[in-house]
Amino acid sequence: MIHAPSAGQRFGSRIFQAVHRRNLVYNTCWEDPALDREALDFRADDRVAVITSAGCNALDYLLAGAGEVNAVDINPIQNALVELKVAALCGLDYESFFDLFGRGRSPHARAMYHDALRDRLSDEARVYWDKNIGMFAGRGWQHSFYYRGTSGLIAKLVLTNARVLHRMHDEIEDLLNASTVEEQRALYESRMRDRLWTPWLRWFLSRTLTLTLVGVPWPQRDQIVRQYPGGVSRFIRDAFEAVVCELPFRENYFWRVYLQGFYTKECCPEYLKPVNFGPLRERLSRLKIHTSTLAEFLRTTAPGVSKFVLLDHMDWMGCYDPAGLADEWDAILACARPGARVIYRSAGLKVDYLQHLSVNHRGRLTELGGILQLHPAKMAALHARDRVHTYGSFYIADLPGAAG
């Protein structure tokens, strides 16, 4: 089990909560939806609950055939981002939509917002974007939306360090243009590896503030430190080396957007591809956006949710709010369709806080680990193909079927 938080860690958690509730943290989803599609096998009768993040994957699930997708987030700013995407899908032509969320910038962003998007937003989302639509204007040092928000700021700092201070502009361009894994690996090992992983970068990536800004709370940092030889900086380095030395980088839109500041139409999330613009527009009525905790949403929606996408938020709850985690699982079990499936990710190599979590199931207390049916072989096979590769583990769990 994760140890109880110290006073300093509790203070760090308060900072994390303050950052996450008052800022745009995620400007794009950092979970590979290709894994989710295979793990969840979406169907027309599925009702899905997913932590919103940047909303890319909620839109992807609509394209994958899910009947209803509920995007749930306690941070209203993350939901405001999804609202803006929905408004742009409804109110703009494809090229204008791609300018905003593919290229991450447009000189007409403010005009498009006031002419076609603003009136389609909720009052809360409108207040936020009235002040922040300039994120898409393409001006200044953070000249793309994908260098905005707290995660985008960190990406821009790391990229500037590599391109300018270490003069790796040509090497990064060559990596982006590499056509094979073998070419990527040779480039990285001969021209990038020793210049990139400086003492300063290792120090910077290990700082609590840095990790907070990219959405990593101290319990996740603690898991990595305890479970991974070499700690946080080594974990990040090994993740990056797996991405550039073992997986095709030409199709890795997760990492490429932070190196370039934009997507291309050939390498981007499914919701941004030209062929999906019309079909996605037609399915937007199936997307519901909820600003609340997951437990609050589940207690107010109709029973029968069949698929749950929990991302990695339980890492924080498992340590700092175990009572809240138990309450969330009580709500999941009460609202789930018999045999529903849950996927989640963790910074740790092994989740150790769910096995003995006491939950209410069919009128009695039981340990959660005793009623979850995991799929280890499929989990491992999918995790190995993860294009993001920054999670320590990936889980697929089935809930109990109908009572006999």
C-alpha positions in Angstrom: 0.0 0.0 0.0 1.1 3.6 -0.5 2.2 5.2 2.7 0.2 7.9 4.4 1.1 11.4 3.2 3.5 13.6 5.1 2.8 17.2 5.9 4.9 18.3 2.9 3.1 15.9 0.7 -0.3 17.1 1.9 0.8 20.6 1.1 1.9 19.4 -2.4 -1.5 17.9 -2.9 -3.2 21.2 -2.1 -1.0 22.9 -4.7 -1.9 20.1 -7.2 -5.6 20.6 -6.5 -5.3 24.4 -6.8 -3.5 24.1 -10.2 -5.9 21.6 -11.6 -9.1 23.4 -10.6 -8.1 26.8 -11.8 -6.1 26.2 -15.0 -6.3 24.4 -18.3 -3.9 21.6 -17.6 -4.4 19.2 -20.6 -4.6 20.8 -24.1 -4.7 17.3 -25.7 -5.3 13.8 -24.3 -2.2 11.9 -23.2 -3.8 8.4 -23.4 -3.7 6.3 -26.6 -7.4 5.7 -27.7 -6.3 2.9 -30.0 -5.7 0.8 -26.9 -9.1 1.9 -25.5 -10.9 0.8 -28.7 -9.4 -2.7 -28.5 -9.9 -3.0 -24.8 -13.5 -1.8 -24.8 -14.9 -2.9 -28.2 -17.5 0.0 -28.3 -21.0 -0.9 -29.5 -24.2 1.1 -30.3 -25.8 0.1 -26.9 -22.8 1.2 -24.8 -23.1 4.0 -22.3 -19.6 5.3 -21.5 -18.3 7.4 -18.6 -14.9 8.9 -19.2 -12.8 11.5 -17.4 -12.8 14.4 -19.8 -9.2 15.6 -19.9 -9.0 17.4 -23.2 -11.9 15.6 -24.7 -10.1 14.1 -27.7 -10.8 10.5 -26.6 -14.4 11.2 -25.8 -14.9 12.3 -29.4 -12.9 9.2 -30.5 -15.3 6.9 -28.7 -18.2 8.4 -30.7 -16.4 7.6 -33.9 -15.7 4.1 -32.6 -19.4 3.5 -32.3 -20.3 4.1 -28.7 -24.0 4.9 -28.3 -23.6 7.5 -25.5 -20.4 9.2 -24.1 -20.4 11.1 -20.8 -17.4 13.3 -20.4 -17.0 14.0 -16.6 -14.5 16.3 -15.0 -14.3 18.3 -11.8 -12.3 21.0 -13.6 -14.7 23.2 -15.5 -12.0 24.5 -17.7 -11.3 21.1 -19.2 -15.0 20.8 -20.0 -14.9 24.3 -21.5 -12.3 23.0 -23.9 -14.6 20.2 -25.0 -17.5 22.6 -25.4 -15.3 24.7 -27.7 -14.5 21.7 -29.8 -18.1 20.8 -30.1 -19.0 24.4 -31.0 -16.3 24.4 -33.7 -17.5 21.1 -35.1 -21.0 22.5 -35.4 -20.3 26.1 -36.4 -17.2 26.0 -38.7 -16.2 24.3 -41.9 -13.5 21.6 -41.7 -10.6 23.8 -42.7 -11.4 26.4 -40.0 -11.9 23.7 -37.5 -8.6 22.2 -38.3 -6.9 25.6 -38.1 -7.9 25.8 -34.5 -7.4 22.3 -33.2 -5.1 20.8 -35.8 -2.7 23.6 -36.5 -3.3 25.1 -33.1 -3.6 28.7 -34.4 -5.4 31.0 -36.7 -5.2 34.7 -37.3 -9.0 34.6 -37.5 -9.5 32.8 -34.2 -11.1 35.7 -32.3 -13.4 36.5 -35.2 -14.4 32.9 -35.6 -15.1 32.7 -31.9 -17.4 35.7 -31.8 -19.1 35.0 -35.1 -19.7 31.2 -34.9 -18.7 29.7 -31.5 -19.5 31.9 -28.5 -23.3 31.6 -28.7 -23.0 27.8 -28.7 -21.3 27.6 -25.3 -22.6 27.4 -21.8 -22.4 30.5 -19.7 -19.4 29.1 -17.7 -17.5 28.1 -20.9 -18.2 31.5 -22.4 -16.7 33.3 -19.5 -13.5 31.3 -19.8 -13.1 31.6 -23.6 -14.0 35.3 -23.6 -10.8 35.8 -21.7 -8.6 33.1 -23.3 -9.5 32.7 -26.9 -6.2 34.4 -27.7 -4.6 31.1 -27.0 -5.4 30.2 -30.6 -4.1 33.5 -32.1 -0.7 32.1 -32.9 1.2 35.0 -31.3 4.2 35.2 -29.0 6.6 32.6 -27.6 3.7 30.2 -27.0 2.6 30.5 -30.6 0.3 27.5 -30.7 -2.6 26.3 -28.5 -0.5 23.2 -27.9 2.1 25.3 -26.0 -0.7 26.7 -23.8 -2.1 25.5 -20.6 0.3 24.1 -17.9 1.3 21.0 -19.8 1.9 23.0 -23.0 4.1 25.4 -21.0 6.3 22.6 -19.8 6.5 21.1 -23.3 7.6 24.5 -24.7 10.3 24.9 -22.0 11.8 21.4 -22.7 11.6 21.9 -26.5 13.3 25.3 -26.2 16.0 23.8 -24.1 16.7 21.2 -26.7 16.4 23.3 -29.9 18.1 26.5 -28.7 20.4 25.9 -25.8 21.6 22.5 -27.1 21.3 23.4 -30.7 19.4 20.3 -31.6 17.0 21.9 -34.2 18.3 19.7 -37.1 18.2 16.5 -35.1 14.6 17.1 -34.1 13.6 17.8 -37.7 15.4 14.7 -38.8 13.6 12.6 -36.2 10.3 14.1 -37.4 11.2 13.1 -41.0 12.5 9.6 -40.2 10.7 6.9 -42.2 11.7 3.8 -40.2 12.2 2.7 -36.6 15.8 1.8 -37.5 16.4 5.3 -38.8 14.9 6.8 -35.7 17.0 4.6 -33.4 20.3 5.3 -35.3 19.6 9.1 -35.2 18.8 9.1 -31.5 21.7 7.0 -30.4 24.3 8.7 -32.5 23.2 12.4 -32.4 20.7 13.0 -29.6 21.0 10.8 -26.6 24.1 12.2 -24.9 23.2 15.8 -25.7 19.6 15.6 -24.6 19.8 14.1 -21.1 21.7 16.8 -19.3 21.9 17.1 -15.5 19.6 20.2 -15.8 16.9 18.3 -17.7 17.1 15.3 -15.3 16.7 17.8 -12.4 13.9 19.7 -14.1 11.8 16.7 -14.9 12.1 15.4 -11.3 10.8 18.6 -9.7 7.4 18.3 -8.0 6.2 21.6 -9.6 7.2 20.4 -13.0 5.2 17.2 -12.5 2.3 19.1 -11.1 2.0 21.3 -14.1 1.9 18.3 -16.5 -0.8 16.6 -14.3 1.3 14.3 -12.2 0.5 14.5 -8.4 3.0 13.5 -5.7 1.5 10.0 -5.2 2.3 9.1 -8.8 5.8 10.5 -8.4 6.1 8.4 -5.2 5.0 5.3 -7.0 7.6 5.8 -9.7 10.4 6.5 -7.1 9.5 3.4 -5.2 8.9 1.0 -8.1 11.3 2.2 -10.9 15.1 2.0 -10.7 16.5 5.4 -11.3 13.4 7.3 -10.3 11.3 9.9 -12.3 13.9 11.2 -14.7 15.0 7.6 -15.7 11.4 6.6 -16.1 10.8 9.6 -18.5 14.0 8.9 -20.3 13.1 5.2 -20.8 9.6 6.1 -21.9 11.0 8.5 -24.5 13.6 6.0 -25.7 10.9 3.3 -26.2 8.9 5.8 -28.3 11.8 6.8 -30.6 13.7 3.5 -30.7 10.9 0.8 -30.7 7.7 2.4 -32.1 7.1 4.2 -35.5 7.4 7.9 -34.8 5.8 8.9 -38.1 2.4 8.0 -36.7 3.0 9.1 -33.1 0.8 12.2 -32.9 1.1 12.4 -29.1 4.8 13.3 -29.1 5.0 15.0 -32.5 2.5 17.7 -31.6 4.7 18.9 -28.7 7.8 18.8 -31.0 6.0 20.7 -33.8 3.3 22.7 -32.1 0.7 21.3 -34.5 -0.8 18.2 -36.0 -0.9 17.3 -39.7 -3.9 15.8 -41.4 -2.0 12.6 -41.9 -0.9 12.3 -38.2 -3.5 13.5 -35.8 -6.3 12.2 -33.5 -9.2 10.6 -35.4 -11.5 13.5 -34.5 -9.4 15.9 -36.6 -9.2 13.8 -39.8 -11.2 15.1 -42.8 -13.0 11.8 -43.4 -14.4 11.9 -39.8 -15.6 15.5 -39.8 -19.1 14.8 -41.1 -19.8 11.6 -39.2 -18.6 13.2 -35.9 -20.9 16.1 -36.4 -23.8 13.8 -36.8 -23.0 12.0 -33.5 -22.4 15.0 -31.2 -25.9 14.6 -29.7 -24.6 11.5 -28.1 -21.9 13.4 -26.1 -22.9 14.7 -22.7 -20.6 16.9 -20.6 -20.7 17.0 -16.8 -18.8 19.1 -14.4 -18.7 17.1 -11.2 -16.8 14.3 -9.6 -17.3 10.9 -11.2 -19.2 9.6 -8.1 -21.6 12.6 -8.2 -22.3 12.0 -11.9 -22.9 8.3 -11.4 -25.3 8.9 -8.5 -27.5 11.2 -10.6 -27.5 9.4 -14.0 -29.7 6.4 -14.9 -28.2 3.0 -14.1 -26.7 1.0 -16.9 -23.3 2.5 -17.7 -21.4 -0.2 -19.6 -17.9 1.2 -20.1 -15.8 3.2 -17.7 -12.5 5.0 -18.7 -10.9 6.2 -15.4 -7.5 7.4 -16.8 -5.0 7.6 -13.9 -6.8 9.7 -11.4 -7.0 6.8 -8.9 -3.3 7.1 -8.2 -3.9 10.3 -6.4 -7.1 9.2 -4.7 -5.6 5.9 -3.5 -3.2 7.7 -1.3 -4.7 11.1 -0.5 -8.4 10.2 -0.5 -9.0 6.5 0.0 -12.5 7.1 1.4 -13.3 9.1 -1.7 -11.9 6.2 -3.8 -14.1 3.7 -2.0 -17.1 6.0 -2.5 -16.3 6.3 -6.2 -16.2 2.5 -6.6 -19.4 2.1 -4.7 -21.0 4.5 -7.2 -19.5 2.6 -10.1 -20.8 -0.8 -8.9 -24.2 0.7 -8.2 -24.5 2.3 -11.6 -22.8 -0.3 -13.8 -24.5 -2.6 -16.2 -23.9 -6.3 -15.2 -20.6 -7.3 -16.7 -19.5 -3.8 -17.4 -15.8 -3.2 -18.3 -13.4 -0.7 -16.7 -10.0 0.5 -18.0 -7.5 2.6 -16.1 -3.9 3.5 -16.1 -1.2 4.1 -13.5 2.1 5.7 -13.1 3.2 2.6 -11.1 4.4 -0.6 -12.5 1.7 -2.3 -10.4 -1.4 -0.8 -8.8 -1.4 -1.8 -5.1 -4.3 0.2 -3.7 -7.3 -1.5 -5.2 -6.9 -5.1 -4.1 -8.0 -4.6 -0.5 -10.2 -1.6 -1.0 -13.5 -2.2 0.9 -16.6 -1.5 -1.3 -20.3 -2.2 -1.1 -21.4 -4.9 -3.5 -24.8 -6.5 -3.5 -25.6 -5.3 0.0 -22.4 -6.3 1.7 -18.8 -5.1 2.2 -16.2 -6.9 0.1 -12.7 -6.3 -1.2 -12.6 -4.8 -4.6 -9.8 -7.1 -5.8 -12.0 -10.1 -5.2 -14.7 -9.1 -7.7 -12.6 -7.5 -10.5 -11.7 -9.9 -13.3 -8.5 -8.7 -14.9 -7.2 -9.6 -18.3 -3.4 -9.7 -17.8 -2.3 -11.0 -21.3 -4.4 -8.5 -23.2 -3.3 -5.7 -20.8 0.4 -6.5 -21.4 0.0 -6.8 -25.2 -1.8 -3.5 -25.5 0.5 -1.6 -23.1 3.5 -2.6 -25.2 2.0 -0.9 -28.2 1.1 2.3 -26.3 2.3 5.3 -28.4 2.4 7.5 -25.4 4.4 5.1 -23.2 4.5 7.3 -20.1 2.3 5.1 -17.9 3.8 2.3 -15.9 0.8 0.0 -16.4 -2.6 -0.4 -18.1 -5.6 -2.3 -16.8 -8.7 -4.0 -18.2 -11.2 -5.2 -15.6 -14.6 -6.7 -15.9 -17.2 -6.1 -13.2 -19.5 -9.0 -12.0 -22.3 -10.1 -14.2 -25.9 -10.4 -13.2 -26.6 -12.0 -9.9 -27.6 -15.7 -10.1 
